[in-house]
Amino acid sequence: MRKSSALMLVTFSLLCGCQAATPQEARMKNAVVSEHSSRSVDQVSRCIYQGWSTTQVVERDSTTHIEHEENRLTVFTWEDSMFADVYKQGSGTAVRFYKTFNMGPEVLADRSRIVKRCT
């Protein structure tokens, strides 16, 4: 299953003529979605994780995971092709959603909707 997802990602990238960026490179560009929430970092990151890992767009995503950094939690999905950085900001939480390659508009719209719903 994991091999087929990776193969599909590589094939899609080659077909659309786009190169995948690393998460660090993606962070240097504008976020696809930037939101603020009064909810806690843990609440927002759990909500995004749950939404991304249980909602099927193309196929069920079994690669969603959360990484902890010093000042942020990052929720990654589908072979790290999309991710949301979740930070404490003031009394609430800031969320920045990025993509590492150009994907189908339905996938991007679905994942963006989940981020917005969780904030």
GROMACS elastic network, one bead per residue, 0.5 to 0.9 nm:
[ bonds ]
;  ai    aj funct       b0    kb
    1     4     6  0.51878   500
    1     5     6  0.63546   500
    1     6     6  0.87805   500
    1    62     6  0.88436   500
    2     5     6  0.51453   500
    2     6     6  0.62934   500
    2     7     6  0.85964   500
    2    62     6  0.81073   500
    2    63     6  0.80911   500
    2    79     6  0.88287   500
    3     6     6  0.51383   500
    3     7     6  0.60573   500
    3     8     6  0.85010   500
    4     8     6  0.59820   500
    4     9     6  0.85310   500
    5     8     6  0.50464   500
    5     9     6  0.61519   500
    5    10     6  0.86617   500
    5    59     6  0.88408   500
    5    61     6  0.89635   500
    5    78     6  0.78896   500
    5    79     6  0.77955   500
    6     9     6  0.50696   500
    6    10     6  0.62139   500
    6    11     6  0.85285   500
    6    78     6  0.88088   500
    6    79     6  0.70861   500
    7    10     6  0.51830   500
    7    11     6  0.60255   500
    7    12     6  0.84358   500
    8    11     6  0.50954   500
    8    12     6  0.59492   500
    8    13     6  0.84553   500
    9    12     6  0.51397   500
    9    13     6  0.60650   500
    9    14     6  0.86243   500
    9    78     6  0.87877   500
    9    79     6  0.81799   500
    9    81     6  0.87405   500
   10    13     6  0.50806   500
   10    14     6  0.62079   500
   10    15     6  0.86110   500
   11    14     6  0.51780   500
   11    15     6  0.61242   500
   11    16     6  0.86717   500
   12    15     6  0.50979   500
   12    16     6  0.61837   500
   12    17     6  0.84708   500
   12    18     6  0.87370   500
   12   103     6  0.82290   500
   13    16     6  0.54156   500
   13    17     6  0.60794   500
   13    18     6  0.54499   500
   13    19     6  0.64394   500
   13    20     6  0.72962   500
   13   101     6  0.75838   500
   13   102     6  0.79769   500
   13   103     6  0.83658   500
   14    17     6  0.51090   500
   14    18     6  0.65970   500
   14    19     6  0.78791   500
   15    18     6  0.79183   500
   16    19     6  0.88625   500
   16   102     6  0.79894   500
   16   103     6  0.86904   500
   18   101     6  0.66910   500
   18   102     6  0.67944   500
   19   100     6  0.83973   500
   19   101     6  0.63858   500
   19   102     6  0.83930   500
   20    81     6  0.78217   500
   20    99     6  0.89407   500
   20   100     6  0.53524   500
   20   102     6  0.80697   500
   21    24     6  0.79164   500
   21    25     6  0.57420   500
   21    26     6  0.60747   500
   21    81     6  0.85392   500
   21    99     6  0.82979   500
   21   101     6  0.62942   500
   22    25     6  0.51544   500
   22    26     6  0.62289   500
   22    27     6  0.86911   500
   22    80     6  0.87352   500
   22    81     6  0.86705   500
   22   100     6  0.62466   500
   23    27     6  0.61890   500
   23    28     6  0.88794   500
   23    80     6  0.78685   500
   23    81     6  0.83044   500
   23    82     6  0.84898   500
   23    83     6  0.79260   500
   23    98     6  0.80231   500
   23    99     6  0.79744   500
   23   100     6  0.64140   500
   24    27     6  0.51638   500
   24    28     6  0.67261   500
   25    28     6  0.53245   500
   25    29     6  0.72495   500
   25   100     6  0.80013   500
   26    29     6  0.55253   500
   26    30     6  0.79769   500
   26    31     6  0.80027   500
   26    98     6  0.63711   500
   26    99     6  0.66004   500
   26   100     6  0.57407   500
   26   101     6  0.87176   500
   27    30     6  0.71487   500
   27    31     6  0.71337   500
   27    96     6  0.88756   500
   27    98     6  0.69988   500
   27    99     6  0.89711   500
   28    31     6  0.86929   500
   29    98     6  0.85231   500
   30    33     6  0.85148   500
   30    34     6  0.89130   500
   30    96     6  0.89818   500
   30    98     6  0.79555   500
   31    34     6  0.62066   500
   31    96     6  0.57401   500
   31    97     6  0.55371   500
   31    98     6  0.51208   500
   31    99     6  0.80855   500
   32    96     6  0.74464   500
   32    97     6  0.55743   500
   32    98     6  0.54470   500
   32    99     6  0.73270   500
   32   108     6  0.89459   500
   32   112     6  0.77777   500
   33    84     6  0.89047   500
   33    95     6  0.77747   500
   33    96     6  0.57682   500
   33    97     6  0.50339   500
   33    98     6  0.72638   500
   33   112     6  0.67147   500
   33   115     6  0.78859   500
   33   116     6  0.79255   500
   34    94     6  0.74112   500
   34    95     6  0.56789   500
   34    97     6  0.64851   500
   34   116     6  0.87383   500
   35    93     6  0.84007   500
   35    94     6  0.58710   500
   35    95     6  0.51817   500
   35    96     6  0.66437   500
   35    97     6  0.86779   500
   35   115     6  0.82637   500
   35   116     6  0.70200   500
   35   119     6  0.67241   500
   36    39     6  0.88277   500
   36    89     6  0.82417   500
   36    92     6  0.71715   500
   36    93     6  0.56531   500
   36    95     6  0.61852   500
   36    96     6  0.89711   500
   36   119     6  0.63973   500
   37    40     6  0.77742   500
   37    41     6  0.89188   500
   37    44     6  0.80359   500
   37    89     6  0.89776   500
   37    92     6  0.55740   500
   37    93     6  0.50683   500
   37    94     6  0.63732   500
   37    95     6  0.79797   500
   37   118     6  0.83206   500
   38    91     6  0.68746   500
   38    93     6  0.62121   500
   38    94     6  0.89603   500
   38   119     6  0.75926   500
   39    42     6  0.82570   500
   39    43     6  0.62155   500
   39    44     6  0.64402   500
   39    91     6  0.86858   500
   39    92     6  0.58282   500
   39    93     6  0.63992   500
   39   118     6  0.87898   500
   39   119     6  0.70160   500
   40    43     6  0.51627   500
   40    44     6  0.62459   500
   40    45     6  0.85433   500
   40    88     6  0.74934   500
   40    91     6  0.84227   500
   40    92     6  0.60574   500
   40    93     6  0.60235   500
   41    44     6  0.53119   500
   41    45     6  0.60033   500
   41    46     6  0.84096   500
   41    72     6  0.82815   500
   41    73     6  0.76044   500
   41    86     6  0.61980   500
   41    87     6  0.63341   500
   41    88     6  0.60730   500
   41    92     6  0.76555   500
   41    93     6  0.56898   500
   41    94     6  0.81778   500
   41    95     6  0.89348   500
   42    45     6  0.52680   500
   42    46     6  0.59300   500
   42    47     6  0.84235   500
   42    73     6  0.83167   500
   42    86     6  0.86904   500
   43    46     6  0.52994   500
   43    47     6  0.61149   500
   43    48     6  0.87219   500
   43   118     6  0.82885   500
   44    47     6  0.51219   500
   44    48     6  0.62437   500
   44    49     6  0.85677   500
   44    86     6  0.74934   500
   44    93     6  0.78170   500
   44    95     6  0.84054   500
   44   115     6  0.84139   500
   44   118     6  0.56767   500
   44   119     6  0.62805   500
   45    48     6  0.51873   500
   45    49     6  0.60446   500
   45    50     6  0.85018   500
   45    66     6  0.79989   500
   45    73     6  0.70792   500
   45    74     6  0.76080   500
   45    75     6  0.66274   500
   45    84     6  0.82328   500
   45    85     6  0.85407   500
   45    86     6  0.65314   500
   45    95     6  0.89398   500
   45   118     6  0.81861   500
   46    49     6  0.50268   500
   46    50     6  0.59763   500
   46    51     6  0.84456   500
   46    66     6  0.88208   500
   46    75     6  0.86391   500
   46   118     6  0.88470   500
   47    50     6  0.51618   500
   47    51     6  0.60483   500
   47    52     6  0.85405   500
   47   114     6  0.83079   500
   47   115     6  0.82699   500
   47   117     6  0.86495   500
   47   118     6  0.56760   500
   47   119     6  0.87586   500
   48    51     6  0.50816   500
   48    52     6  0.59940   500
   48    53     6  0.83901   500
   48    75     6  0.72445   500
   48    84     6  0.81477   500
   48   111     6  0.87182   500
   48   114     6  0.63796   500
   48   115     6  0.58946   500
   48   117     6  0.85631   500
   48   118     6  0.62047   500
   49    52     6  0.53092   500
   49    53     6  0.59586   500
   49    54     6  0.84398   500
   49    64     6  0.67351   500
   49    65     6  0.71032   500
   49    66     6  0.74534   500
   49    75     6  0.62659   500
   49    76     6  0.80782   500
   49    77     6  0.83539   500
   50    53     6  0.53049   500
   50    54     6  0.60075   500
   50    55     6  0.82663   500
   50    64     6  0.88450   500
   51    54     6  0.55225   500
   51    55     6  0.58193   500
   51   111     6  0.82953   500
   51   114     6  0.61540   500
   51   115     6  0.84108   500
   51   118     6  0.85955   500
   52    55     6  0.55790   500
   52    56     6  0.79930   500
   52    61     6  0.73013   500
   52    64     6  0.69185   500
   52    76     6  0.89245   500
   52    77     6  0.69772   500
   52   110     6  0.89053   500
   52   111     6  0.67777   500
   52   114     6  0.72746   500
   52   115     6  0.89617   500
   53    56     6  0.79291   500
   53    60     6  0.72947   500
   53    61     6  0.55426   500
   53    62     6  0.64719   500
   53    63     6  0.77231   500
   53    64     6  0.57305   500
   53    65     6  0.85723   500
   53    77     6  0.77602   500
   54    60     6  0.71476   500
   54    61     6  0.74124   500
   54    62     6  0.87674   500
   55    59     6  0.88877   500
   55    60     6  0.69194   500
   55    61     6  0.78146   500
   55   110     6  0.87247   500
   56    59     6  0.54785   500
   56    61     6  0.69343   500
   57    60     6  0.71134   500
   57    61     6  0.85693   500
   57   106     6  0.76279   500
   57   107     6  0.61197   500
   57   110     6  0.73929   500
   57   111     6  0.89601   500
   58    61     6  0.85787   500
   58   107     6  0.75083   500
   61    64     6  0.64871   500
   61    77     6  0.71785   500
   61    78     6  0.60082   500
   61    79     6  0.89609   500
   62    65     6  0.87556   500
   62    77     6  0.82750   500
   62    78     6  0.75262   500
   63    76     6  0.78361   500
   63    77     6  0.57657   500
   63    78     6  0.54121   500
   63    79     6  0.60839   500
   63    80     6  0.79695   500
   64    75     6  0.71001   500
   64    76     6  0.54415   500
   64    78     6  0.63323   500
   64    79     6  0.78591   500
   64    80     6  0.79775   500
   65    74     6  0.83195   500
   65    75     6  0.58129   500
   65    76     6  0.53927   500
   65    77     6  0.66309   500
   65    80     6  0.88331   500
   66    73     6  0.67277   500
   66    74     6  0.55220   500
   66    76     6  0.61567   500
   66    77     6  0.89220   500
   67    72     6  0.85667   500
   67    73     6  0.58217   500
   67    74     6  0.52266   500
   67    75     6  0.65426   500
   67    76     6  0.78371   500
   68    71     6  0.81603   500
   68    72     6  0.63365   500
   68    74     6  0.64997   500
   68    75     6  0.89886   500
   69    72     6  0.52590   500
   69    73     6  0.60268   500
   69    74     6  0.77384   500
   70    73     6  0.82655   500
   71    86     6  0.87516   500
   71    87     6  0.64329   500
   71    88     6  0.75435   500
   72    85     6  0.64391   500
   72    86     6  0.54955   500
   72    88     6  0.73362   500
   73    84     6  0.82208   500
   73    85     6  0.59365   500
   73    86     6  0.51706   500
   73    87     6  0.67017   500
   74    83     6  0.65883   500
   74    84     6  0.54913   500
   74    86     6  0.60039   500
   74    87     6  0.87818   500
   75    80     6  0.88400   500
   75    82     6  0.84695   500
   75    83     6  0.54006   500
   75    84     6  0.52053   500
   75    85     6  0.66396   500
   75    86     6  0.79152   500
   76    79     6  0.76695   500
   76    80     6  0.51269   500
   76    81     6  0.74617   500
   76    82     6  0.59772   500
   76    84     6  0.66660   500
   76    85     6  0.88407   500
   77    80     6  0.50867   500
   77    81     6  0.63460   500
   77    82     6  0.55377   500
   77    83     6  0.61554   500
   77    84     6  0.89633   500
   78    81     6  0.56631   500
   78    82     6  0.68681   500
   79    82     6  0.80313   500
   80    83     6  0.65287   500
   80    99     6  0.84863   500
   80   100     6  0.76962   500
   81    98     6  0.85157   500
   81    99     6  0.57420   500
   81   100     6  0.50418   500
   81   101     6  0.65834   500
   81   103     6  0.88176   500
   82    97     6  0.74163   500
   82    98     6  0.57420   500
   82   100     6  0.61058   500
   82   101     6  0.82261   500
   82   108     6  0.85793   500
   82   111     6  0.83611   500
   83    96     6  0.83216   500
   83    97     6  0.57729   500
   83    98     6  0.54726   500
   83    99     6  0.64362   500
   83   100     6  0.83636   500
   84    95     6  0.64751   500
   84    96     6  0.54563   500
   84    98     6  0.62321   500
   84    99     6  0.88250   500
   84   115     6  0.78620   500
   85    94     6  0.80883   500
   85    95     6  0.56214   500
   85    96     6  0.51973   500
   85    97     6  0.64168   500
   85    98     6  0.81948   500
   86    93     6  0.67923   500
   86    94     6  0.58321   500
   86    96     6  0.67115   500
   86    97     6  0.87568   500
   87    92     6  0.86174   500
   87    93     6  0.55498   500
   87    94     6  0.51729   500
   87    95     6  0.64353   500
   87    96     6  0.86450   500
   88    91     6  0.74886   500
   88    92     6  0.60300   500
   88    94     6  0.62571   500
   88    95     6  0.89486   500
   89    92     6  0.53089   500
   89    94     6  0.57816   500
   90    93     6  0.73653   500
   93   119     6  0.81866   500
   94   119     6  0.85113   500
   95   115     6  0.79957   500
   95   119     6  0.78409   500
   96   115     6  0.88547   500
   97   111     6  0.89320   500
   97   112     6  0.74354   500
   97   115     6  0.74662   500
   99   102     6  0.73360   500
   99   103     6  0.83147   500
   99   108     6  0.83218   500
  100   103     6  0.89182   500
  102   105     6  0.86344   500
  102   108     6  0.88281   500
  103   106     6  0.84442   500
  103   107     6  0.69286   500
  103   108     6  0.67198   500
  104   107     6  0.55526   500
  104   108     6  0.65033   500
  104   109     6  0.87213   500
  105   108     6  0.51257   500
  105   109     6  0.59134   500
  105   110     6  0.84601   500
  106   109     6  0.51012   500
  106   110     6  0.60528   500
  106   111     6  0.86326   500
  107   110     6  0.51877   500
  107   111     6  0.62194   500
  107   112     6  0.84760   500
  108   111     6  0.53309   500
  108   112     6  0.59762   500
  108   113     6  0.84905   500
  109   112     6  0.51103   500
  109   113     6  0.60279   500
  109   114     6  0.86913   500
  110   113     6  0.51426   500
  110   114     6  0.64176   500
  110   115     6  0.88959   500
  111   114     6  0.51777   500
  111   115     6  0.64407   500
  111   116     6  0.88127   500
  112   115     6  0.51503   500
  112   116     6  0.62753   500
  112   117     6  0.85965   500
  113   116     6  0.51360   500
  113   117     6  0.60274   500
  113   118     6  0.86132   500
  114   117     6  0.50109   500
  114   118     6  0.61962   500
  114   119     6  0.88848   500
  115   118     6  0.52470   500
  115   119     6  0.65953   500
  116   119     6  0.54211   500
